[in-house]
Every structure is written in structure tokens, then in C-alpha cells.
Amino acid sequence: MVDDLSAKMQDSQGKLESLLNKIPGYGDYRQKELRRDADKLLRMQVAGRYREQLTRLGDLQFALTEQGDLKSMMVLERAALKLQLLIDRMRTASYGYSGFFDAIKVSDDTLDALYDFDLAMLDGVDRVGAELDRLSGLLAEGSPIGQEANAVVRLADELNTTFGHRQDVLLD
């Protein structure tokens, strides 16, 4: 996915940008800029997918409120807050690139590790979706979901912890 984003960005370069890329040193700098932009774009797409799951979670909360199951609704509110935190962290995360004059230089290997990390966060979207599907099924059957709702909270905690390790990639 990141390679696709980088390729699309490189293909959209105009003649002037192609000429500038031939200047010694500038081409490598520009490549890293494109990779940084691709990383940001990927994170924005992943955060958008988490936002879709957050909307689904809100729908479940509404259904629980209508049924009078405020205890389960409050458990899902904790999950919603944790999921919102994850989305906000993804949207504002470091780009993983330092410019010409920055004190800390980021290597290509580090950039690759960040892309891999961000792609792995995409798997979490499917995991959240599967949990919400399960809760929706239980709710449709009329089964209580109080204990099952805690699984979404734990998953949101786990995803936030995992995303917290992204910074470690930059510092290694």
C-alpha cells in the first residue's frame, strides 16, 4: 500500500520536479519527502478506517441506550474514548523524517520500519470490526453484552499500547 502511494506520488511529478531530482543530493532529499508524505497519507487513511469503526461503536451505544442497558453503554463509552485517542494519536504522529538541518537523521531502514508499523496498525481495524460484528450479533439476538463489551476496551488499550511503540522505531 505504501509502495503504491509512493509510486502514485512519483508519477504525478511534473517536468520541473523531474529536472530538480537530477540535482545531486536533491533527488535523495525529494525521495525522502515523498516517502514522508506517503507515510502521512497512509496514517490518515488508517485513522479514517478507525473512525468508521468508532461510528459503528456509537451506533451500538445508541442501541444499548434504547434498550436501557446503560451499564454496557458506559463500557462501550470507555472503548470509544480509547479509540478516539488512537485516532488522534495517528493523525498527529511524527512523520518519521528529518530534513537537511535536523539534529537527528532518519535512515531509509527506519522509514521502512515506520511504514511497516503503520501498515500493521491497519490489521487492528479488522480486529475492532470483528469485535463490533460480534457485539452487534449478540445485541440482535437479545443477549446481554456487558462482559463481551470489555473485549473492545481491552483491544483499544492494546492498539494504543502498540501505537505507543511507534516512537521507539524513531529513537532506535
N, C-alpha and C positions, 0 to 999 in steps of 0.2 A: 504494500500500500504506500509506504514512504517512497520507495523507488518510483512508483507511478506518479506520486505528487512531484518529486524532484524532476522527473522526465518531462512532465507537463509544463513545469515552470521553465525548464531549459528550452523547450520547444517554442515557448511564447516569446523568447528574446528577439528583439529587433536587430537591425543591421548595426546600429551604434553599439549595442551591448556586445554583439559578436566581435566587433572591432576592439572594444575595450578589453575583452577577455584575452586578446593576444598580447597585451602589455605584460611584461614579466612581473610576476608577483600579484598582479591584479586579478588574473584568472583564478588563481587559487583562493584569493580573498572572496571573490564573487561566488565561487562554488560553495564555500562555507556559508555565505549569506543565503544562497538558495536552499541549502540544507537546513539552515536555521529556520527559514520561512516555512519549509516543508514540515519540520517538526512542530512548529506552532500551529500550522493548519491541521495537522493530524490530531494534535491535542484538542483543538477546537471541535473537530468532528467527533472525537471520542466523548468529550464533555457534552456535546449535543445529544449523543445517544444516551448518556446517563440522564440527561434532562428529560428525555422521553420516558425513561423508567420512573423518574420522580413524578411525572404527571400521572402515570399509571398507579403509583403508590397513593397519590392524592385521591384518585378515584376510589381506591379500596377504602381509604379512610372515610370518605363520604358515605360509602355503602354501610360501613360499620356504624357510623353516626346515625344513619337512618334506622338501623336495626337496634339502636340503643346500646350497642356494645362499646361503651366509652373506654373501658379498660384496654381492649385490643387496639382501639383507635389511638390511644395515647402511646402504646408500644410502637405502633407504626409511625407516630409523630417523631419519636426518637430516631427511628430509621431515616425518616425524611430529612431531619436536621443533619444527620451524619452524611447522607447522600448529597445534600446541598453543599456541605463543607467540602466534600470531594470535588464536586463540580467547580466550586470557586477556586480551589487549590490548583486544579488542572488548568483553568483559564488564566491564572496569574503565575504559573510556574516559570522558572528561569528557562530561557531559550536554549541553553546549552551551547552557547557560542560566545567567544570573546573576540573583540576586534583587534586591530593592529596594535593599539596602545594600552590594552588592558594588562594588568599585572599577572593574571592567571591565564595561561593559554589552554585552550581545549583542543585535544587531539582528535583526529578523524576516528580513532577507535572509540573514544569517549562519545563522540556524536553518534556513532553506530550503536553503542550501548544504550544511549538515551532513546533512540528510535525503537530499538527492540523493547525497551522498557515500556514506552508509550503504546506500542502495539499490543504488548501483553495486557495492558490495562483494558484493552478492548474486550478481552475474554471475560472480564468482570461484568461487563454489560449483559452478556448472555447468562451469566450466573444469577445476576439480580433478576433478569427477566424470567428465568426458570422458577425462582422462588416466588415471584409475584404471580406467575401462572398457577403454581401450586396453591397459593393462598386464595386466588380467585376461584379455583375449583372447589376448595373446601367451603368457601363462602356460598357458592352456588348450591352446594349440597345441604346447606344449613348447618354445617358442622362448626363448632367453635374453633377459632383460630388463635386464641390467646397465646398458647405455648409456641405454636408454629410461627407466630409473628416475630418472636425473639430471634429466629434464624436470620431474618432480614437485618435486624440490628447488628448481629454478630458479623454478618457478611459486609455490611457497610463499614464496621470497625476495621475488619481485615483489609478492605480495599484502601482505607485511609492510611493504615499502617504500611501497606505495600507502597503506596504512593509516596509516603514519607521517606522511603529508601531511595527514591529517585535522586535526591540531593546527594546521597552517598556516591553515586556514579560520578557526579561532577567533582567531588572532593578527593576521589581516589587517584 
